[in-house]
């Protein structure tokens, strides 16, 4: 590279050329559940949310958003809330 940021002719020739067939592999895959009905059909969504959040508690220890989500799921899973709902 020259001092002005441009490639010299030998450097330009040594860089690989883009393969036009490679772009065909990067097409977005068809969504088999566009409305999210499979996701809503989960038998225990709070348990699934708890499993998703578990690794985040060790990976993003300093993230307040993660801990708020963990608290939200934990309080919703709590059996003590069912006592207040029955009245």
Backbone as JSON, one array per atom type, in Angstrom:
{
  "sequence": "XXXXXXXXXXXXXXXXXXXXXXXXXXXXXXXXXXXXXXXXXXXXXXXXXXXXXXXXXXXXXXXXXXXXXXXXXXXXXXXXXXXXXXX",
  "N": [[0.85, -1.15, 0.0], [0.53, 2.2, -0.77], [1.65, 5.45, 0.44], [-0.55, 7.11, 0.23], [-2.71, 5.49, 0.61], [-3.58, 3.81, -1.41], [-3.64, 0.77, -3.33], [-0.82, -0.88, -4.75], [-0.07, -1.99, -8.11], [0.91, -4.64, -8.08], [0.05, -5.53, -5.58], [-2.69, -5.38, -5.87], [-3.13, -7.34, -7.78], [-2.47, -9.61, -6.38], [-4.47, -10.0, -4.53], [-7.34, -11.96, -3.83], [-9.88, -12.65, -6.24], [-13.36, -11.85, -6.33], [-15.79, -14.37, -6.09], [-18.43, -14.99, -8.2], [-20.37, -16.98, -7.8], [-20.36, -17.38, -5.12], [-21.97, -15.54, -3.9], [-24.49, -16.58, -4.19], [-24.69, -18.49, -2.23], [-25.07, -17.04, 0.06], [-27.7, -16.29, 0.29], [-30.7, -15.41, 2.0], [-32.2, -17.76, 4.23], [-35.29, -19.58, 3.93], [-37.94, -18.77, 6.05], [-39.44, -21.01, 8.11], [-41.4, -20.66, 9.97], [-42.98, -18.07, 9.88], [-44.9, -16.58, 11.3], [-44.43, -17.15, 13.93], [-45.7, -19.18, 15.34], [-44.84, -21.68, 16.18], [-43.01, -20.99, 18.11], [-44.68, -19.79, 19.98], [-46.07, -22.0, 20.77], [-44.74, -23.3, 22.76], [-44.5, -25.4, 25.6], [-43.71, -24.55, 28.19], [-42.89, -21.5, 28.5], [-41.55, -19.81, 30.3], [-39.67, -21.45, 31.51], [-38.08, -22.04, 29.31], [-37.14, -19.45, 28.76], [-35.65, -19.03, 31.04], [-33.62, -20.93, 30.68], [-32.36, -19.82, 28.44], [-31.41, -17.43, 29.44], [-29.59, -18.23, 31.38], [-26.8, -18.77, 30.49], [-26.13, -16.14, 29.9], [-25.86, -14.89, 32.32], [-23.33, -15.49, 33.17], [-21.74, -14.66, 31.09], [-22.31, -11.97, 30.58], [-21.86, -10.33, 32.95], [-21.77, -7.73, 33.94], [-23.91, -6.47, 32.78], [-26.77, -4.67, 33.17], [-29.24, -4.98, 31.98], [-29.42, -7.72, 31.46], [-29.6, -8.78, 34.06], [-31.96, -7.63, 34.9], [-33.77, -8.9, 33.21], [-33.37, -11.55, 34.06], [-34.31, -11.35, 36.69], [-36.99, -10.66, 36.15], [-37.97, -12.97, 34.85], [-37.54, -14.83, 36.89], [-39.2, -13.9, 38.95], [-41.67, -14.2, 37.81], [-41.79, -16.94, 37.56], [-42.05, -17.71, 40.11], [-43.63, -19.52, 42.72], [-45.06, -18.18, 44.64], [-46.48, -16.11, 43.54], [-48.78, -17.23, 42.55], [-50.39, -17.51, 44.76], [-51.37, -14.95, 45.24], [-52.83, -14.54, 42.95], [-55.05, -16.16, 43.19], [-57.01, -14.96, 44.7]],
  "CA": [[0.0, 0.0, 0.0], [1.32, 3.42, -0.84], [1.39, 6.38, 1.54], [-1.86, 7.74, 0.07], [-3.74, 4.52, 0.91], [-3.99, 3.04, -2.58], [-2.87, -0.45, -3.57], [0.02, -0.9, -5.95], [-0.58, -2.96, -9.08], [1.26, -6.0, -7.67], [-0.79, -5.88, -4.46], [-4.04, -5.55, -6.39], [-3.19, -8.61, -8.48], [-2.31, -10.71, -5.45], [-5.69, -10.19, -3.75], [-8.26, -12.89, -4.51], [-11.03, -12.09, -6.93], [-14.64, -12.28, -5.77], [-16.43, -15.44, -6.83], [-19.84, -14.62, -8.35], [-21.21, -18.05, -7.3], [-20.35, -17.32, -3.66], [-23.1, -14.72, -3.49], [-25.69, -17.41, -4.19], [-24.72, -19.22, -0.97], [-25.41, -16.12, 1.13], [-29.1, -15.91, 0.24], [-31.38, -15.71, 3.27], [-32.96, -19.01, 4.24], [-36.72, -19.4, 4.06], [-38.43, -18.9, 7.42], [-40.51, -22.0, 8.12], [-42.41, -20.23, 10.94], [-42.96, -16.6, 9.8], [-45.8, -15.97, 12.27], [-43.96, -17.48, 15.27], [-46.64, -20.06, 16.02], [-44.07, -22.74, 16.85], [-42.43, -20.38, 19.3], [-45.76, -19.6, 20.95], [-46.57, -23.29, 21.18], [-43.85, -23.86, 23.78], [-45.3, -25.75, 26.77], [-43.32, -23.76, 29.36], [-42.03, -20.44, 27.98], [-40.69, -19.25, 31.35], [-38.55, -22.38, 31.67], [-37.21, -21.81, 28.16], [-36.49, -18.16, 28.95], [-34.66, -19.23, 32.09], [-32.48, -21.63, 30.08], [-31.67, -18.9, 27.53], [-30.75, -16.41, 30.24], [-28.57, -18.8, 32.25], [-25.42, -18.46, 30.05], [-25.88, -14.7, 29.9], [-25.47, -14.45, 33.66], [-21.88, -15.63, 33.32], [-21.05, -13.97, 30.0], [-22.55, -10.52, 30.65], [-22.04, -10.11, 34.38], [-21.93, -6.31, 34.21], [-25.05, -5.92, 32.05], [-27.96, -4.49, 34.0], [-30.38, -5.5, 31.23], [-29.48, -9.17, 31.67], [-30.06, -9.06, 35.41], [-33.38, -7.26, 34.97], [-34.49, -9.99, 32.55], [-33.3, -12.71, 34.95], [-35.24, -11.07, 37.78], [-38.35, -10.69, 35.62], [-38.34, -14.37, 34.63], [-37.57, -15.51, 38.18], [-40.37, -13.49, 39.72], [-42.84, -14.77, 37.14], [-41.78, -18.39, 37.81], [-42.2, -17.92, 41.55], [-44.93, -20.08, 43.1], [-45.74, -17.28, 45.55], [-47.41, -15.26, 42.79], [-50.06, -17.92, 42.37], [-51.19, -17.26, 45.96], [-52.04, -13.67, 45.08], [-53.75, -14.62, 41.81], [-56.22, -16.96, 43.51], [-58.04, -14.22, 45.43]],
  "C": [[0.9, 1.23, 0.0], [0.92, 4.35, 0.3], [0.02, 7.06, 1.42], [-3.01, 6.74, 0.25], [-4.19, 3.68, -0.26], [-3.09, 1.82, -2.73], [-2.0, -0.29, -4.8], [-0.52, -1.98, -6.88], [-0.24, -4.39, -8.68], [0.41, -6.45, -6.49], [-2.23, -6.13, -4.92], [-4.19, -6.89, -7.09], [-3.12, -9.78, -7.52], [-3.56, -10.95, -4.6], [-6.65, -11.08, -4.52], [-9.44, -12.15, -5.13], [-12.31, -12.64, -6.32], [-15.27, -13.32, -6.68], [-17.92, -15.11, -6.97], [-20.78, -15.71, -7.84], [-21.3, -18.03, -5.77], [-21.52, -16.5, -3.14], [-24.4, -15.52, -3.42], [-25.82, -18.19, -2.88], [-25.19, -18.34, 0.18], [-26.87, -15.65, 1.09], [-29.77, -16.24, 1.56], [-32.2, -16.99, 3.15], [-34.43, -18.71, 4.47], [-37.13, -19.65, 5.51], [-39.61, -19.87, 7.42], [-41.61, -21.68, 9.14], [-42.48, -18.7, 10.96], [-43.85, -15.92, 10.84], [-45.39, -16.27, 13.72], [-44.89, -18.4, 16.04], [-45.94, -21.21, 16.73], [-43.47, -22.21, 18.15], [-43.49, -20.18, 20.39], [-46.3, -20.91, 21.48], [-45.7, -23.98, 22.23], [-44.67, -24.19, 25.03], [-44.96, -24.94, 28.01], [-42.36, -22.65, 28.92], [-41.12, -19.83, 29.05], [-39.48, -20.15, 31.61], [-37.55, -22.19, 30.52], [-36.47, -20.48, 28.29], [-35.4, -18.25, 30.01], [-33.42, -19.93, 31.54], [-31.69, -20.73, 29.13], [-30.87, -17.87, 28.34], [-29.6, -16.94, 31.1], [-27.14, -18.52, 31.76], [-25.11, -16.97, 30.07], [-25.46, -14.19, 31.26], [-23.98, -14.59, 33.89], [-21.12, -14.86, 32.25], [-21.19, -12.45, 30.09], [-22.84, -10.14, 32.09], [-22.35, -8.64, 34.68], [-23.15, -5.68, 33.53], [-26.28, -5.86, 32.95], [-29.18, -5.08, 33.3], [-30.54, -7.01, 31.42], [-30.05, -9.48, 33.04], [-31.52, -8.65, 35.6], [-34.23, -8.36, 34.33], [-34.5, -11.24, 33.42], [-34.28, -12.53, 36.11], [-36.68, -11.21, 37.31], [-38.82, -12.13, 35.43], [-38.46, -15.09, 35.97], [-38.81, -15.15, 38.98], [-41.65, -14.04, 39.1], [-42.93, -16.28, 37.36], [-42.07, -18.7, 39.27], [-43.57, -18.49, 41.88], [-45.71, -19.16, 44.03], [-46.71, -16.35, 44.82], [-48.76, -15.92, 42.61], [-50.97, -17.75, 43.59], [-51.99, -15.98, 45.81], [-53.04, -13.69, 43.94], [-55.05, -15.33, 42.18], [-57.32, -16.17, 44.23], [-59.04, -13.54, 44.54]]
}
